[in-house]
Amino acid sequence: MGVPRWGAVVGLAVVGLAVERWLEAERDQLVLWLPVMLGGGIALWFALPDPAAWCVAVLLLVAGGLACLAAGQGGRAARALAIGLLTAALGLGLIWARSEWVARPVLGGPTIASFSAKVEAIEPLVARKLVRLTVLPIGKGVETDGRPVALPYRVRVNLAEADAPRLLGTGSIVHLRARLMPPPLPAVPGAYDFARVAWFGGIGATGRGFAPVVVTRSSESGAGIRVALSHHIVSRLDGSVGGIAAALATGDVGAISEEDSEAMRRAGLAHLLSVSGLHITAAVAATMLIVLRLLALSPWLALHARLPLIAALAGAAAAIGYTMLTGSQVPTIRSCVAALLVLAALAMGREAMTLRLVAAGATCVMLVLPESAAGPSFQLSFAAITAIMALHEHPVIRAFFGPHDEGRGRRLARGVASLLLTGLLVEFALMPIAVYHFHKAGLYGAFANIVAIPLTTFVVMPLEALALLLDAGGVGAPVWWLVQRSLDALLWLAHIVADAPGSVRSLPAMPTPALALMIVGGIWIALWRTRLRRLGLLPLAAGAIWALTTPAPDVLVTGDGRHVAVRTAAGLAMLRDRAGDYTRDMLAENGGVDGEPLLLADQPDARCSRDLCVTDIAARGRMWRILATRSAYMVPIAELIAACRSADVVVSERGLPKRCVPRWLKLDRRVLRRTGGVALTLGTGTVVTILTAGDRHPWRHPPVLERPAHIFRSRHARFQYGTSGFRADRGRRKYDVYAKAPRREGVAVRKTVPNSTKD
């Protein structure tokens, strides 16, 4: 018995020694894992369901870290693991504290209210002919019937351009009337979670404002430098070109049409519209070059002052000012921090562009805004820059693309090859994240960026800066013409690439664990330097296979039950033909379809009336029957119960009677209120919901203000929503108002039945 025991001890000692030797070889890379573990703790908070689980996770992480310190006996592995576990606990605690710090009550339900508010931010949406206001309500609002209603701390309202008063500016006090609703949850699994973004932004309601909007106290600052500069640029250029130029200068993308925005996304050029590393680098480099050249004109300064240090300080000021001008978005903050670290390294005579720079930038962002780690902006930004730095730090790549004593032609070819290789790597690095968040992956973006990045960096941005400078003297028109032509060329390139066959591949919603595996594998490959980095291919391949083999959902149901998308033999088909563009695009994207969804009533496998729709889907070796209601009219109870019994899945925006019992699943208003949007995969019997019973993240169950009643007035009666129809109060008698289906000759059969209940 002693030999196996001693053998195990010796084996563990050998393994421990091998690990120590490996970590000794990788000692310069260990610090790069600090932001990874910090982000891991933040991700753990999002993954775990409730405060009890968060407390247990923090305690386990801290206990594990302290145990490693106690039992490690000074080994590098124990210290590294202890620091990593404690950093993960710090990340979980940061995001939990942040969620509590920003906590604000949200509106309890839809309402129409008049209220006064202070304008906090103005965002022109020129392409949609809207102005988006972020306001801070003052006091309570007044509903249509004169009752007071409590409003949340911050509200976001869209106004028509014609309804926005001329004196509107940041800091002004306005009085307006708006239809408000709580921040919506994702409509279906995999869709954009605005409720989470609104929670961390302190937004408790969104809606649409109506004229008249009265400015009761104007602001001395007006709309702000950013808005004024965006208006100036848009006024100098035509169409979406003005919006792109404004995006390059101020980060404002509201003047770009949806068609051109979609072309930029499909061509892999959307990153040019988000002020990030490319724009900050250009601004810093231009500032340093101009300052250095101007100061060098003085011989005394050239001899007695450190001009590079002064130029670096000017570049840092330019980076900070540009970041504040463009709204301080996550990619801009990340790029600004990176630029400041680069300038500091240059001033100290150190190598600047390293993975340590990326790690420092990521750590700074997560310490201040830990919730940003869950958003696509943070993930795409740091995935791209990490891939670029890891590639160019590899000894083989550095030797091949480094300085060579060769002719101009070979140098140009080597530079083009470097740009192409970098673009391909970035495309592959960003593809899992883009598919997870946007359900689309571009295929030709690397080739488009070979032309677009130099065009934007060395032509468009310098010309735009020169045009703005010349506008101070009123002589910038010729340069604006050049900006127009160059951006026209950029848009032409975007449309050519976007319209190319196979330019975009649409995929259904990816499981979160599959993305996590790919991110872990990619980080492992990028951060280590020894041969063990190749082990990262295992989780990377496992996550990719999992994502690619995940079947598209057969049925998508929005949280209100009104919109249903069914996968038929011809493609994804929608239940209702009257759906907005956003709903159609959202269902198509989450269904893994590139293009417009079809209409279910037009499919040969469906049988639809104006009130009900039935379709059969083949899956798992059998036919599944889906029944859905299409209108708010009541169906005869006997017909409805018989249809429910013959169906496998029943979907309705109304509350269905208890005797409506399908063979598998009933999704009516009562069920959807608990589950939110639903995705069904019939082949595997998988049901994915937005809400789960144990999920206690604050935006899922936020504290709500006084819930306004769902009441509206007409000229003759006062109506209130009920569970099965409308209740009408007319005089001293009450009536039940309902309709039966099917209709006869296109006219609904309506009945009004008085009852004996008196007021």
PyMOL commands that set and color helices and strands:
alter all, ss='L'
color gray80, all
select helices_A, chain A and resi 2-25+27-47+51-71+76-101+126-128+161-163+194-200+225-236+239-250+258-266+270-273+277-296+299-304+307-325+330-348+355-368+370-374+376-393+395-401+408-438+445-471+477-498+512-527+531-549+581-590+600-602+637-645+669-675
alter helices_A, ss='H'
color red, helices_A
select strands_A, chain A and resi 111-125+130-143+148-149+154-160+173-181+203-217+440-442+504-506+555-557+564-568+571-574+598-599+606-608+612-619+622-629+649-651+665-667+678-681+686-689+711-713+718-721+726-730+733-744+747-758
alter strands_A, ss='S'
color yellow, strands_A
deselect
rebuild
show_as cartoon
